[in-house]
């Protein structure tokens, strides 16, 4: 995803084009637990979106667009992750290497990179067969709660396989 000039967290120029395979190449994956459920929080350090003063989105970022097109729900407190897995999505993680891939419908990459976990996180995901994918226009995890209050955090349950 990255190159020597851009660094590991910067996409190649080809990833910025109209036909980008992974529109969210600048994401960082964080494993966590929320309300007892294993979740993946996708932090978007370089998110760009435009919101009116009243909170109405004027231009959405590609992550938000992809999530909403697949039926993502708004994250609320307390969290309620009751939903079937999204159709056409696939995800897998190799705990030995921390390599993870999440594909959206059509097999296009949503995320390709790493995500370290605790030893119990992959076991719980393997037992459930799914994980909850959470994202929003957050540059850091400290942005998470304020964005929940604004209704800008989305979640989607995705089929998930632990490999190796």
Secondary structure, DSSP 8 states (H G I E B T S, - for coil): --BTTTBTTS--GGGGSTT-S-TTTTEEEEEEEETTEEEEEEEETT---EE-TTS-EEE--HHHHHHHHTT-EE--SS--------TT-EEEEETTTTEEEEE-TTS-EEEEEE----HHHHHHHHHHSEEEEEE-S-SSGGGHHHHHHTT--EEEEEEEEE--
